[in-house]
């Protein structure tokens, strides 16, 4: 539920709380990404472009459900997925 703020400081305080939650979830997601590397048999499995597009489609639909900007959500996710693929690739190559 979004509250109506009465000052810029209040807006920023709410954004700070959300940022903390987002970072915690990104870190949690990273742990699953690292586990996924254990199940993949090739670099193409790690990159998995068809899976990337499935995730993008899924998050765009979630954005719609929340009346959010699908373009922003897609850009954020593409950047995050690229970083996670690089992280997972390092984990995969380290096996």
PyMOL commands that place a pseudoatom at each C-alpha (Angstrom):
pseudoatom trace, name=CA, resn=UNK, resi=1, chain=A, elem=C, hetatm=0, pos=[0.000, 0.000, 0.000]
pseudoatom trace, name=CA, resn=UNK, resi=2, chain=A, elem=C, hetatm=0, pos=[1.397, 3.361, -0.994]
pseudoatom trace, name=CA, resn=UNK, resi=3, chain=A, elem=C, hetatm=0, pos=[1.022, 6.184, 1.483]
pseudoatom trace, name=CA, resn=UNK, resi=4, chain=A, elem=C, hetatm=0, pos=[0.526, 9.784, 0.492]
pseudoatom trace, name=CA, resn=UNK, resi=5, chain=A, elem=C, hetatm=0, pos=[3.580, 11.698, 1.639]
pseudoatom trace, name=CA, resn=UNK, resi=6, chain=A, elem=C, hetatm=0, pos=[3.479, 15.231, 2.949]
pseudoatom trace, name=CA, resn=UNK, resi=7, chain=A, elem=C, hetatm=0, pos=[7.133, 16.108, 2.342]
pseudoatom trace, name=CA, resn=UNK, resi=8, chain=A, elem=C, hetatm=0, pos=[10.115, 15.261, 0.204]
pseudoatom trace, name=CA, resn=UNK, resi=9, chain=A, elem=C, hetatm=0, pos=[11.859, 13.863, 3.280]
pseudoatom trace, name=CA, resn=UNK, resi=10, chain=A, elem=C, hetatm=0, pos=[8.976, 11.460, 3.794]
pseudoatom trace, name=CA, resn=UNK, resi=11, chain=A, elem=C, hetatm=0, pos=[9.126, 10.394, 0.141]
pseudoatom trace, name=CA, resn=UNK, resi=12, chain=A, elem=C, hetatm=0, pos=[12.861, 9.760, 0.471]
pseudoatom trace, name=CA, resn=UNK, resi=13, chain=A, elem=C, hetatm=0, pos=[12.423, 7.825, 3.711]
pseudoatom trace, name=CA, resn=UNK, resi=14, chain=A, elem=C, hetatm=0, pos=[9.898, 5.544, 2.039]
pseudoatom trace, name=CA, resn=UNK, resi=15, chain=A, elem=C, hetatm=0, pos=[12.185, 5.066, -0.965]
pseudoatom trace, name=CA, resn=UNK, resi=16, chain=A, elem=C, hetatm=0, pos=[15.056, 4.179, 1.409]
pseudoatom trace, name=CA, resn=UNK, resi=17, chain=A, elem=C, hetatm=0, pos=[12.923, 1.449, 3.011]
pseudoatom trace, name=CA, resn=UNK, resi=18, chain=A, elem=C, hetatm=0, pos=[11.996, 0.060, -0.410]
pseudoatom trace, name=CA, resn=UNK, resi=19, chain=A, elem=C, hetatm=0, pos=[15.637, 0.173, -1.567]
pseudoatom trace, name=CA, resn=UNK, resi=20, chain=A, elem=C, hetatm=0, pos=[16.668, -1.882, 1.454]
pseudoatom trace, name=CA, resn=UNK, resi=21, chain=A, elem=C, hetatm=0, pos=[14.054, -4.518, 0.596]
pseudoatom trace, name=CA, resn=UNK, resi=22, chain=A, elem=C, hetatm=0, pos=[15.041, -4.550, -3.089]
pseudoatom trace, name=CA, resn=UNK, resi=23, chain=A, elem=C, hetatm=0, pos=[18.739, -5.025, -2.275]
pseudoatom trace, name=CA, resn=UNK, resi=24, chain=A, elem=C, hetatm=0, pos=[17.932, -7.857, 0.143]
pseudoatom trace, name=CA, resn=UNK, resi=25, chain=A, elem=C, hetatm=0, pos=[15.873, -9.594, -2.558]
pseudoatom trace, name=CA, resn=UNK, resi=26, chain=A, elem=C, hetatm=0, pos=[18.597, -9.116, -5.182]
pseudoatom trace, name=CA, resn=UNK, resi=27, chain=A, elem=C, hetatm=0, pos=[21.111, -10.708, -2.805]
pseudoatom trace, name=CA, resn=UNK, resi=28, chain=A, elem=C, hetatm=0, pos=[18.718, -13.593, -2.172]
pseudoatom trace, name=CA, resn=UNK, resi=29, chain=A, elem=C, hetatm=0, pos=[18.228, -14.027, -5.929]
pseudoatom trace, name=CA, resn=UNK, resi=30, chain=A, elem=C, hetatm=0, pos=[22.013, -14.133, -6.364]
pseudoatom trace, name=CA, resn=UNK, resi=31, chain=A, elem=C, hetatm=0, pos=[22.256, -17.127, -4.042]
pseudoatom trace, name=CA, resn=UNK, resi=32, chain=A, elem=C, hetatm=0, pos=[19.823, -19.050, -6.246]
pseudoatom trace, name=CA, resn=UNK, resi=33, chain=A, elem=C, hetatm=0, pos=[21.734, -18.008, -9.362]
pseudoatom trace, name=CA, resn=UNK, resi=34, chain=A, elem=C, hetatm=0, pos=[24.900, -19.440, -7.856]
pseudoatom trace, name=CA, resn=UNK, resi=35, chain=A, elem=C, hetatm=0, pos=[23.087, -22.685, -7.060]
pseudoatom trace, name=CA, resn=UNK, resi=36, chain=A, elem=C, hetatm=0, pos=[21.767, -22.854, -10.633]
pseudoatom trace, name=CA, resn=UNK, resi=37, chain=A, elem=C, hetatm=0, pos=[25.321, -22.975, -11.974]
pseudoatom trace, name=CA, resn=UNK, resi=38, chain=A, elem=C, hetatm=0, pos=[25.688, -26.395, -10.341]
pseudoatom trace, name=CA, resn=UNK, resi=39, chain=A, elem=C, hetatm=0, pos=[22.945, -27.827, -12.545]
pseudoatom trace, name=CA, resn=UNK, resi=40, chain=A, elem=C, hetatm=0, pos=[24.113, -26.442, -15.872]
pseudoatom trace, name=CA, resn=UNK, resi=41, chain=A, elem=C, hetatm=0, pos=[26.228, -28.490, -18.250]
pseudoatom trace, name=CA, resn=UNK, resi=42, chain=A, elem=C, hetatm=0, pos=[27.473, -25.858, -20.712]
pseudoatom trace, name=CA, resn=UNK, resi=43, chain=A, elem=C, hetatm=0, pos=[28.053, -22.149, -21.142]
pseudoatom trace, name=CA, resn=UNK, resi=44, chain=A, elem=C, hetatm=0, pos=[24.990, -21.983, -23.390]
pseudoatom trace, name=CA, resn=UNK, resi=45, chain=A, elem=C, hetatm=0, pos=[22.954, -23.404, -20.490]
pseudoatom trace, name=CA, resn=UNK, resi=46, chain=A, elem=C, hetatm=0, pos=[24.230, -20.531, -18.364]
pseudoatom trace, name=CA, resn=UNK, resi=47, chain=A, elem=C, hetatm=0, pos=[23.389, -17.876, -20.954]
pseudoatom trace, name=CA, resn=UNK, resi=48, chain=A, elem=C, hetatm=0, pos=[19.995, -19.477, -21.792]
pseudoatom trace, name=CA, resn=UNK, resi=49, chain=A, elem=C, hetatm=0, pos=[18.599, -16.715, -24.048]
pseudoatom trace, name=CA, resn=UNK, resi=50, chain=A, elem=C, hetatm=0, pos=[15.166, -18.329, -24.291]
pseudoatom trace, name=CA, resn=UNK, resi=51, chain=A, elem=C, hetatm=0, pos=[14.933, -18.408, -20.476]
pseudoatom trace, name=CA, resn=UNK, resi=52, chain=A, elem=C, hetatm=0, pos=[15.947, -14.749, -20.343]
pseudoatom trace, name=CA, resn=UNK, resi=53, chain=A, elem=C, hetatm=0, pos=[13.078, -13.859, -22.660]
pseudoatom trace, name=CA, resn=UNK, resi=54, chain=A, elem=C, hetatm=0, pos=[10.651, -15.915, -20.560]
pseudoatom trace, name=CA, resn=UNK, resi=55, chain=A, elem=C, hetatm=0, pos=[11.694, -13.990, -17.465]
pseudoatom trace, name=CA, resn=UNK, resi=56, chain=A, elem=C, hetatm=0, pos=[11.377, -10.664, -19.290]
pseudoatom trace, name=CA, resn=UNK, resi=57, chain=A, elem=C, hetatm=0, pos=[7.886, -11.516, -20.466]
pseudoatom trace, name=CA, resn=UNK, resi=58, chain=A, elem=C, hetatm=0, pos=[6.931, -12.620, -16.944]
pseudoatom trace, name=CA, resn=UNK, resi=59, chain=A, elem=C, hetatm=0, pos=[8.180, -9.443, -15.248]
pseudoatom trace, name=CA, resn=UNK, resi=60, chain=A, elem=C, hetatm=0, pos=[6.572, -7.200, -17.869]
pseudoatom trace, name=CA, resn=UNK, resi=61, chain=A, elem=C, hetatm=0, pos=[3.263, -8.899, -17.076]
pseudoatom trace, name=CA, resn=UNK, resi=62, chain=A, elem=C, hetatm=0, pos=[3.843, -8.427, -13.359]
pseudoatom trace, name=CA, resn=UNK, resi=63, chain=A, elem=C, hetatm=0, pos=[4.537, -4.737, -13.996]
pseudoatom trace, name=CA, resn=UNK, resi=64, chain=A, elem=C, hetatm=0, pos=[1.199, -4.495, -15.824]
pseudoatom trace, name=CA, resn=UNK, resi=65, chain=A, elem=C, hetatm=0, pos=[-0.579, -6.032, -12.833]
pseudoatom trace, name=CA, resn=UNK, resi=66, chain=A, elem=C, hetatm=0, pos=[0.853, -3.275, -10.624]
pseudoatom trace, name=CA, resn=UNK, resi=67, chain=A, elem=C, hetatm=0, pos=[0.168, -0.541, -13.194]
pseudoatom trace, name=CA, resn=UNK, resi=68, chain=A, elem=C, hetatm=0, pos=[3.915, -0.053, -13.487]
pseudoatom trace, name=CA, resn=UNK, resi=69, chain=A, elem=C, hetatm=0, pos=[6.063, 0.976, -16.401]
pseudoatom trace, name=CA, resn=UNK, resi=70, chain=A, elem=C, hetatm=0, pos=[6.871, -2.214, -18.315]
pseudoatom trace, name=CA, resn=UNK, resi=71, chain=A, elem=C, hetatm=0, pos=[9.785, -0.579, -20.134]
pseudoatom trace, name=CA, resn=UNK, resi=72, chain=A, elem=C, hetatm=0, pos=[11.525, 0.396, -16.907]
pseudoatom trace, name=CA, resn=UNK, resi=73, chain=A, elem=C, hetatm=0, pos=[10.979, -3.048, -15.395]
pseudoatom trace, name=CA, resn=UNK, resi=74, chain=A, elem=C, hetatm=0, pos=[12.346, -4.700, -18.529]
pseudoatom trace, name=CA, resn=UNK, resi=75, chain=A, elem=C, hetatm=0, pos=[15.450, -2.483, -18.565]
pseudoatom trace, name=CA, resn=UNK, resi=76, chain=A, elem=C, hetatm=0, pos=[16.137, -3.134, -14.880]
pseudoatom trace, name=CA, resn=UNK, resi=77, chain=A, elem=C, hetatm=0, pos=[15.718, -6.872, -15.337]
pseudoatom trace, name=CA, resn=UNK, resi=78, chain=A, elem=C, hetatm=0, pos=[17.832, -7.066, -18.491]
pseudoatom trace, name=CA, resn=UNK, resi=79, chain=A, elem=C, hetatm=0, pos=[20.652, -5.273, -16.665]
pseudoatom trace, name=CA, resn=UNK, resi=80, chain=A, elem=C, hetatm=0, pos=[20.264, -7.467, -13.586]
pseudoatom trace, name=CA, resn=UNK, resi=81, chain=A, elem=C, hetatm=0, pos=[20.081, -10.685, -15.616]
pseudoatom trace, name=CA, resn=UNK, resi=82, chain=A, elem=C, hetatm=0, pos=[23.191, -9.742, -17.588]
pseudoatom trace, name=CA, resn=UNK, resi=83, chain=A, elem=C, hetatm=0, pos=[25.093, -9.166, -14.345]
pseudoatom trace, name=CA, resn=UNK, resi=84, chain=A, elem=C, hetatm=0, pos=[23.839, -12.439, -12.894]
pseudoatom trace, name=CA, resn=UNK, resi=85, chain=A, elem=C, hetatm=0, pos=[24.773, -14.345, -16.050]
pseudoatom trace, name=CA, resn=UNK, resi=86, chain=A, elem=C, hetatm=0, pos=[28.296, -12.940, -15.755]
pseudoatom trace, name=CA, resn=UNK, resi=87, chain=A, elem=C, hetatm=0, pos=[28.378, -13.941, -12.072]
pseudoatom trace, name=CA, resn=UNK, resi=88, chain=A, elem=C, hetatm=0, pos=[27.011, -17.396, -12.843]
pseudoatom trace, name=CA, resn=UNK, resi=89, chain=A, elem=C, hetatm=0, pos=[29.476, -17.810, -15.719]
pseudoatom trace, name=CA, resn=UNK, resi=90, chain=A, elem=C, hetatm=0, pos=[32.350, -17.165, -13.302]
pseudoatom trace, name=CA, resn=UNK, resi=91, chain=A, elem=C, hetatm=0, pos=[30.896, -19.759, -10.933]
pseudoatom trace, name=CA, resn=UNK, resi=92, chain=A, elem=C, hetatm=0, pos=[30.389, -22.238, -13.777]
pseudoatom trace, name=CA, resn=UNK, resi=93, chain=A, elem=C, hetatm=0, pos=[33.949, -21.802, -15.108]
pseudoatom trace, name=CA, resn=UNK, resi=94, chain=A, elem=C, hetatm=0, pos=[35.292, -22.265, -11.586]
pseudoatom trace, name=CA, resn=UNK, resi=95, chain=A, elem=C, hetatm=0, pos=[33.953, -25.834, -11.388]
for i in range(1, 95): cmd.bond("trace and resi %d" % i, "trace and resi %d" % (i + 1))
show_as sticks, trace
zoom trace
